[in-house]
Amino acid sequence: MVIRKLIVVRGLVQGVGFRPFVYGVAKAKSLRGNVKNTNEGLIIDVEGSKEAINEFIDILSNNGPKNSKINEIIQKDKSICNYEDFKIEASTSQKNGFTYISPDMGTCNACYEELLNKDKRRYNYGFTNCTDCGPRYSVIEDIPYERAVTTMSKFELCSSCASEYKDVKDRRFNAETNCCSECGPQLALINSITGHIYEEEVITNSIKLIKEGNILSVKGIGGFNLVCDGNNEKAILRLRKRKNRRTKPFALMMKDIETIKNYCKVSSEEEEVLKSSVRPIVILDKSHNKLPEVIAPGNNTLGVMLPYTPLHYLLFQEGIETLVMTSGNINGTPIIYSNKEAIEKLSKVADYHLINDREIYNSVDDSVIRFVLGKERVIRRGRGYAPTYFNKSGFKESISLGAYLKNSFCFYKDEHIVFSQYIGDMDNTETFARYESTMKKLTDIYNLVPKLIAYDLHPNTPFYKYLDKLPGKMIGVYHHHAHIASVLFENQVKGKVIGIAFDGSGYGEDGTVWGGEFLISDFKEFKRVGYLNSVAMPGGDRAAKEPIRMAVAYLYKTYKGEAEEQLLSLSEQYITANRKLRIRNYLEMIEKNINCPKTSSMGRLFDAVAYILGFSGEISFEGEAAIFLENLACSFKKAEADVDVEGYAFCIEKQGDAYVVNTDNIIKGIIDDVKRNIRKGVISRKLHNTIAEITEIMCLKLSKDYGIKEVALSGGVFQNKLLLEEVYESLSKDGFKVYMNSQIPCNDGGISVGQIVIANEREME
């Protein structure tokens, strides 16, 4: 019996080789009809025997292309048309359609082998790709996915590439970004001082320059990277100086997985992600083999990735195994992605520019992940992940503006939350301009007309000036509620939880800076039921940059009039003449309450302790002091059984409806240990153990009061692997079900997800 069905396949089915796959299965099953991309999804019109069509649908559902992801298959019976053959038809666009945009994908094995094969026509061609790999989101201007709406449209296929495109047996059948050295993008090397352009032997010259110690800006898939030899300490130090990046670790790209294993400890799960199509930066523990310490000063870990484009593979020749591969930007500004801007802005950093003429439409930073408790945790969501789609029904068309730091945004359309790539910190005009342009590009593609706009309630948020440009009802969302909601959404938790939000800062209900919070929370509401005691932030936001200020604040709270004496009793390593004057100034500010907002932030407590343990400079990147403490704690070996690492004493006091953690005894214990010359690693481990114990006891108290045994952990402090593991293990031992972020960052990069869910849940009341 011959039947006909109209099948709509929704999900990640464009830009992943799905049409060629459908075509192949249909031909194998002797089916007739057609398949095409639309902005509603992949539409298949198919005729044949009932048995063959059922087998066809089963194969689509369970054995699709490796990078595809099907969320929904809709089937409709139709009248017989008597099609004669099966074809791939031109894409069409509906007015209000919705389909996924594929993220960019790292070079597949087949293209890699072709790249290095002298007998193949793409030998040493830096833009080799196929249906299984290559640029997608970074070059897509509109949907449905066709070459005509990508930045590859200006490159007309040569006869050989056109033949591959039409050949159903070729892996480049219907590959929209297909190209070769005859018809595709070309490389050029530019001297940043003289402007001289090298168009011949570009790769050979680039390798030579890198080996000589030069710094290159290299255009990748989603933007430029600054690159130098990972074994050349002088070149790395020069890059630090030129980029004004004092201590923040540099990411590395290594030739292959064997090279990574030579310098890092790699689990099977980490290896799988490193070699996946995402090709993220993975934070790995160092092994005994050493690279220059200046790559990641004082760190026990390295951020490492494998090559993700053919161009990168080609740079690893003539003995090069490790490259520093850091974002191509001036510190604090967004990644540069146009040739013109790179030449204008990076010429004082890079000696040469390795550019190409394939334009980037959507800038995307490298993604960063870390494995904790055996599970992948996304720290920065960018290339390979973005944009991300979450299924969710019942919401209004809406948008969430995200957080001030590590910004991303979300919008809701046609039963999907669309989660943008990492944008950056909104403390400069360049990042805000990138934010606006990225939001416009994505929302224009989906014809978004928001009915709701969710935003952070901080009174000084830069988003207020943006709100007037958007239609829809404004709904303010508190920062830490959004953190917890992001966990609830990702883990599909219903009902109330004990939400623990530990981070650097976020505006609270009482107008102070929160960050050490225990909340009873669901999607719609929260109640603050516990927190760290508040201390002053002398100088306001400056205190988040200068740990000495928070050390003074905590010692003043603990010792009052004796604070100066206690600080000055520390080793001269910590206290210089200049710092003595600063300490007295900060104490006076606190005593007279001059520009001293209050904070309950766990991040600021870590800053204070970091200063006490020797972190004496300014913070050059967010979380630097906390990372300093984590590395100290991890330097202490558990095997040293003779060393006491039991946590410090603390007190939990009931104030009204909330429990307040009094930190006085913690600070006293740390100061006493410093005076007794206890090793810094031991002190830091004791602090971590103390915070884990505080969290456990608070949860036990709150569970007894509210009858809740589910806990949600979020906030940037939980990027600390040691702390997260200790908190998880202690709570699990007590019978709590513990939820954490995984695919949504626990830092402020995940705030926008929580915002959009909270705003819509409130509207559904």
N, C-alpha and C positions, 0 to 999 in steps of 0.2 A: 504493500500500500504506500503510495507516494503522498507525502505531506509537505507543507511549507511552513516555516517558522521565521518570525522576525525576532532576533535575539539582540538585546542591548547588554553589553558587558561594561560594567563600571568599576573603576579602580585605577591602578597604575598600569594602563594598557596602551599608552601611546609613548613612542620613543624607546620601546623595549623589544621591538621585533615581533609584536603581536599580530599585525596584519599578515606578514609573511608566514608566521606560524599557522594562523587560521587557514590561509590559502593552502598550505601543504597538507594539513589534516583533511580539509575538504576534498582535495584532489585524491588523496589516498582512500577516502571513503566513497568516492564517485558521487559526490554531492555537487549541486549546481546552485548558482546565485552570485552573491557579491559581499564584500566587506569594505567598510570605509571608516575613517576617523571622523568624528564630529565633536563639537564642544559639549555634547551630551554623553559622550562615551564612544565605545566601539560598537558599530551597528552591523550586524550580520543578517543578511536575507538569504535563507538557504532552503533548498528543495532536495528531496530524496526519500529513501525508504525510512520508515519510522525507526527501525532498528539502527540504521546508519546514523541518523540525526541524534538519537539518544547516545550512541557511542561517541559521536562528535562532541556533544555537550559535556560528557563525562571527561573526555580528554582535555577540553578547555578548562574545566573546573579544577582538575587535579594535576595536570602535567604541562602547564603553560611555560613560557620563556622564563629563564632563571631570575631575571630582574623584575618580573611582573608581579602584581598583587591584585587579585580580584576581590572586590568587596560585594558585588551584587551581579547576578545574571537574571535578566527579566526576559521571559518568553511569551510570545503572542502567536496564536495560530492565525494563518492568513490563507487566502484563496490561492490555488495553484496558478503559477505564472508561466510554467513550461520554459524555464531558463535552459539555455543550451550548454552553458559552461559556467565555471566559477572564476570571478574576476576581483581584482582590487580596484576599487573606484576612487575617484578624486574625493578629497575631503569636502564636507559641507558644514555649514554653521547654522545652528538654531539661535533664536533671539535670547533665550534664557537657559541655554545648556550649561552643563557642568561636567568637567572631566579633569583628571589629574595631570599635572605637569611632572614629567620625569626629572629626578635629580641627575646631576652629572655623574658619570660612571668611569671608574679607573680602567686603564687599558686591559683588555682580555688577553688570555694566553695565546690565542690564535693570532691576534694582531702583533703581539710581542715577538712571536716566532717569525712572522712575516717581516717585521722591522729589521731583524738581524740576518735575514737570508739574502745573500748576494744575488741569488737567482730570481728573486721576486722584484716586481717593479716598484714596490714601496720600500725597498731597502734603504734604511737610514732616513726615511721620511717622517718628520716629527709630528705629523698630524694624522697619522694612520688611525682609522677607527672603523667600526662596523655596527650592526644592529645591537650588539651586546655591550658596546662600550663607547666612550667618547663624551663630548660636550652635549648637554641637553638644556637644563634650566638656564645656564649662563648665556646661551645663544638664542633662547626662545623669546619672541616678541609677542606672540599671540597663540591662541588655540583655535581649532584643532591643529595638531602637530604636522606641519609640512615644511619643506625646505624654504618655500616662499615666505614664510613668516619667521624665519631665523636669520641671524647675521651671516649665514652661509649662502644666502640667496644671490649675492653678487658673484659667487663663483660658479660659473656654468660648467656642468659636467663634460669632461672630454669623452670621446667615443668609447674608450675602454671602461671608464667609470659608469657611463650610461648603460653599457652592455651588462655590467655587474648589477646595476640597479634593476634591470628588467629580467634578469635570469633567476627563475624560481629556485634553482639549485644552488645559488650563490649565497653566502652568508651576508652579503651586502644587498640582497634583494630588498628593494624599498627602503634602503638605509638613507635617511634624509640628509645626514651630514657627510655622506661619502665624498671622498676626494683623493687626489694623488699629487705628486710633484708637478704634473703637467697642468692641472686645473685648479689646485687648491691653494690654501694659504702658504705664504713664504716667510722665511726668517730673514732678519737683518740684525747686524751687530753695530752699535753706535758708540763711539768714543764720547763720553760725557763732557770732556773738556774741549776737544777740537771739533766735535760734531761729525767727524769722518764716519761714513757708513761703509761697512763691510758686507757685501752680499755673496761673496764666494767663500767656501770653506768656513762657514759660520760656526758649525759645531766644533771643528778642529781648533779654530782660533779661540772659541769660548773655553774649551778645556785647557788650552795652553795658558790663557789668562788666569783661570782659577788656580791652576797649579803654581803660577807665579805669585799668588797671594792677592790678586785683585778681587774686588767686590763687584758682582753683577746684579742688576735688576733683571729678573726673568719673568716674562709674561706666561702665566699658566692658564688654567681653565677659567677661574673666577676672579683673577686679578694678578698683580705682580708680587713676586717674592724677592727678597734680598738674599743673595746666595754667595757663600764663600766656602773654601776648603775647611771641612770639619776637623782636620788635624793641624791646621795652621793657626797657632795661638795668636801670632801677631795680627793676622788678618781678622780674626774674631774680635780682638781687642779694638782694632781700628773700626770695625763695624759698630761695636758698642759705643764708642766715642762719637762717631758721626751720627748715629741714630739717637743719641742721648738716652741710651737704654742701659742704665748702670748695672742692674743685677738680675732683671727678669730673665728667666731661662729662655734660650733659643731652642726652637724646634729643629730636629734633624731629619734629613732624608737619607736613607741608607740603600746601598745598591741592591741588596736582596735579603731574604730572611736569615740566611746564614751569617751575614755581616751583623745584623741586629742581634742575633744570639751570641755573637762574640763579645758584645758590649753590654747586653741586657739579659735579664732573666725573663723568659717568655713562656707563658703557659700555652696549652693547646687552644684554649678559648681566645687568648690574645692573638695568637698566630692566625687563627681563622679570620678575625676581624681585620688584622693588618693586611691580609691577602684578599679581602673581600672587594667588591666593586666600589665600596664607599672609600676605601683607603684613607681612613682618618689618621690623625696624630694620636698615638696611644701612649699614655703615661706608663712607663715601665721601670721596674727597679733596676738599678745599675748592677752589673756583675763585677768581677775582680779586675777585668781589663779596663784600662783607663783611656779616656779621651781628655782633651784639655779641660781643666776645671772651669775655665772661664765660660764654657758653654752654658753651664747651669751651676753657678757658684753656690757652694754649701748645700746642694741638693743631693738626695739619695736616689733620685729618679731622673730619667730622661724622657722627653717627648719625641717619639720617633714615628716616622711613616715610611712607606715604600713608594717608589715612583708611581705616579698615577696618570702620566701622559707619555707618549712616545718620546717627546722632547727630553723629558727628565731621564728616561732610560739612556738616551744617547750621551748625556753628560757624564755617565758613569763608565768612562773608558780611560785607558792609559793609566791605570792604577788608582783612580779616584774611587773610594768606597763610601765616604761619608761627606755630606754637604750640610752646612748650616742653611736652613730654609725658613726664614722668618718673614712675616707679613711685610709687603712693600708699602710702607707708609711712614709718615713722620709721627713720632710717638704721640699716641692719643687721638689721631685722626683716622678716618676709615681707610680701608685698603684701596690703593690706587688701581684702576683697571683700564685706563685709556693710555695709548702710546704718548699722546701729547702731554698729559698730566704727569706721566712718569718722567719724561724728559725734563719737564719744567721743575718738578718738585724733588725728584730723587737724584739729580745730578751731583748734589753735594754729599750724597751718601755712596752712590754707586760709581765705580770707575767706568763701567760700560753698561749699556742697555741691550739685552737680548729680546727683541720685540718681534711681533708678527702682525700680519694684516687681517687676521680674523678678529672682528670686533667682539667685545664682551658686552652683552646687553644688561645682564643682571650680575652685579658683583657678588662673590661668595667667598668668605674666608674658609680656610681649612678647618674641618671639624676636629674636636678634641674629645677623647673619651678616656675613661679609666675603669678598670675592673675592680670592683669591691664586692666582697662576699660572693665571689664567683659569677657576678653579673655585670654586664656592660652598663656603665653610667655615663651619660652624655654630659660633658662640661660645656662645650660650645657646639651649637648645632649649625653647621654650614654645609660646605661642599659634600655631596654624596647623600645627605639627609634632606636637604631643603629643596623645595617647600615640603612640609609634612602635612598629612591629612588625617583627621580623626573623624570617624563616623559619630554623629549625634543627631537625634531627631528632636523636634519640638521647639527649637530656639527660633528667635527672630533674626532677620538679617541684621548683623551687628558687627562692631569692630572694637577691639581693645588696644589701647595705645602702648601698653608695656611699661617698663620701669626706666628710671633715669640712667642706671648703670646696666651694662651688658644688654642693651635693649633688643627686643624682638617685638613683633606685634602679631595679632591674630585677627581673623575675621570669620564670620559665619555666613554660609551660603548653601542652600539646597542640601540640608542635612549633613553638612561637613564643617568642621572647624579647620581653617587653613592657617598653618603656623609658619611664619616667615623665617628666613635665615637670621643669624646674629647680625646686628647692625653696628653696635658699639656703645660707648659712653656718650651721653648727650650733653657733654660739658663744653662743646665747641660748635661753631656754626657749620663746619664742614660735615660733622656727623649728623646734625639735624637736617641739613640739606639732603644727605644720602637717605636718611629716614623718610623724608617726604617724597623723594623721587621713587624709592623702592615701594612705598605704600601705594603711590599712584599707579605704578606699572602693574602691580599685582591686582589691585582692586579694579582697575580699568579692564583687565582681561576678563574678569568675572562680572563686570557691570554691577558692581556693588552699590546699593543705595541703603546705607545703614539706618535702621530704626532706633538702635541703641548704640551709645558710645560709652565704653567703660574706661575709666582713667584712675590714676593714682591720686589719693587725696592730699598729698603733700602740698602745702600752700605755695611753695616756690617752684613747683614742677614746670618745666619748659613747655609742657603740653597744653597749658591753658591758652596760649596764643594760637594753638592749632585747633582748639575746640570750636572756635567760631567758624572755621572753614568747613565743618562737617554738619550734615543734617542729622536729626535724630535726637532722642532723649539722652541727656547726660546722666550717668550713674557713677558716682565715686566709689572706689573700693580701697579698703585699707590694705597696705602692703603685705602684712604678715598673714592676714586672712587669705590673700591671693596665693601666697606660698603654700599654705595647707590645702587650699582648694585644688591646686595643681596636682598634689599627691592623690587626693580623693578621686579626681577625674581619671588620672592615669591608671589607678588601681580599681576603678569602678566600685568605690566604697559607698554604701548607702548609710545614712544615719550619722550620728555624732561620734567624734573621735577626740582623743586627747591629742591636740596638735602642738608640736614642739617646733618653733621657728627660731633658729639661731643664725644670726647674720650680723652684718656691720651696722646697718641703719635702716630705718623705715619709720615713717610718720605714724604716731599712735593716736588713739582716741583722746588722750589727755593732753595732746599737743607736744609731748616729749618725744625723744628719739628712742624707739623700741629696738629690740634685737636679741633679747634673751627671754623669749616668751613661751608660756604654757597657756594654751587656749582650749576651751571646749568648743568644738567647731563642727559645722556641717557646711553645705554650700551656701545657705542663705544667711547665716548669722554666726557670730562667735561671741564668746565671753572670755575675758582675760582673767584667768584663775591662778596665775603664778608668773613670777618674773625675777630676774636679778635685781638686787637693790640698785637704785639710781645713783649715779655719780655725775659730777660736773664734767663738761667738755670745755676746758678753758680755751677760748678762741673759736668755739663753734666747729665748723668744718675743718679748720686747721688741725684740730686734735685727731682727726682721722688720718692725717698725713704725718704727724709727728708723735710717735709713741711716748716721748718724754712727757708730753702734756697729760696723757692718760695715766702714766705712772704717778705723776704728782697728784692727780685727782684721786686715785685709789688710795695712795698713802695718806692723803689729807683726810679722806673719809675714815680710814682705819686708825690713824694716830693723832688726828687733829693738830694741836700745837706742836707735837713732836715730829710731824711729817718731815720737816726740813732736816732735822737731826738724823732721822732714819735714812733718808736718801743720801746725805753726805757721809754716812758711815759706810756706805758701799765702797768697793774697791775704786781706786783712782782710775782704773780702766773704764769705769762708767762715768765718773764725775770729774769734769774738768772745770777750770775757772769760769769759762764761758757758760757752762751748764749750771753752775752754782747761781749765777745771776738770773738765768732763765727760770730756774726752779723757784727763786724768790718772787719773780714777776708773776708766775703762774699761780703761786700760792696766794698772792695778793688779789689776783683776779677772782679766785674762788671765794676768798673770805669776803670780798666786797660785791660778789655776784656780778662781775662785769663781763658781759658776753660769755656766759657759762650756761648754755642750755643743758638740761639733764638727759642722761641716757641710761638705758638698762641693757645695752648691747653686749652680747657675748663676744663679738668681734673686738670691741674696745677693751674688754678685760684681757683678751689675748694680746692686744697691743701693749698694754701696761706691763704684763709679765714678760713679754719679749724684751722690752727696754731693761727691765730689772736683770734679765739674763744676758744682756750684752748687745742687744740690737739698738745701736746708738744713733743711727742716721735717720733721715726722712724716709718714708715709705714711697717707693718709686712705682709700685703697681699694687692694685687692690689685693689684699690677702697676703702680702709679703711677710708681715710679722708673724702671722699664723702659720705660714709655711715654714718659717724659721723655727718655730716651736715644734712643729710636727717632725721636721728633720732631726732636731735635737732629741726628741723623744724616741724616734726610731733608731738613733745611734746607740741607745742603751740596749744591751742584749739581755733577753729574758733569762738566758742561761746563768747570769750572774746572781745566783741564788742568795749570796751573802748580802745583797743590797736591798734595803727596805724601800719599796715603791708604793706602799699603802698611801691612799689619798690623804689630803689635808683635811683637818677638821673644818666644819662649816655649821651654820645654824640656819634653820628654816623657820621663819616667824609668820604667824597668821595676822594679816592686817586686813580687817574687813572680810570680804569674800575671797581674798586672794592670799596665796602663800608667797612670801618674799624670801629669796635666798640672800642671807647676809654673808658677804664675802670677807669680812674683817679677819677671821681666823685663817682663811686661805692666804691672804696677803702676808699676815704675820708669819705663817709657816714658811712661805717662800723666802721672806727676808731673813728669817733665822737660818734657813738652809744655805743661803748665799754667804752669810757670815761664817758658817761652819765649813765653808769651802766644799760643800756637797757638789758633785758633778752636775753640770747644767742639764745633761741628758736625763739624769735621775730626777731632777726637779721638774723638768717638762713632762716626763712620764707620770709623775705624781699628780701634776695638774690635770692631765688627760684623764687619769683614773678618778680624780675628784669630780670633774664635770660629768663623767659617766655615772658616778654614784649619785650625784645630785639629781640627775635626770631620772634615775631608777626610783629614788625615794619620793620624788615629786609625783611620779606616775602612780606609785603605790597609794599615796595619799589621795590623789585625785580619783583614782579608780574606786577607792572606798567611798568617797564623797558622792560620786556621780554614777557609779555602777557601770563604768566603761572599761573594756579590756582591749580596745583597739587604739593604736598610737600611730600618728603620721609625723614623719620627720622631714623637715625641709629648711631651706636657707643655706647661704653660701658657706657657713661654718662646717656643714656636713659634707663639704668636699674633702675635708680632712679624713683620710682613709682610716687612720688609727682610731680616731674618736668615733666615727660611724660604726666601725666594727665592735668597739667596746660597748657602745650604747645598745646596739642591736642584740648582742649576745646577752647582756645583763637583763634586758627587757624580755627577751624570748625565754630566758631561764625562769622568769617570774610568771610565765603564762600569757604574756601580752602578744597579740597579733600586731606585728610592726610593718607599716607600709612606708615606702621610700620612693623618691623619684628615680627613674631609670632613663627612659627616652626623652623625658622633659627635664631640662637642667634644674638642679635644686637651687642654683644661684638665681640672680635676678633675670637671667635669660628665660626663665620659665614663668615669670610673673604674669605675662599676657594671657596665658592659658587659664590661670586661675581667675583673672579679671573677667574674661568673657563668659565663663561658666557662672560665676557669682551674679553678674548683671542679669543674665537670662533667667537664672533660677529665681531671683527676686521678682522679676516681671511675671513669672508664672504663678505667683501667690494669688 
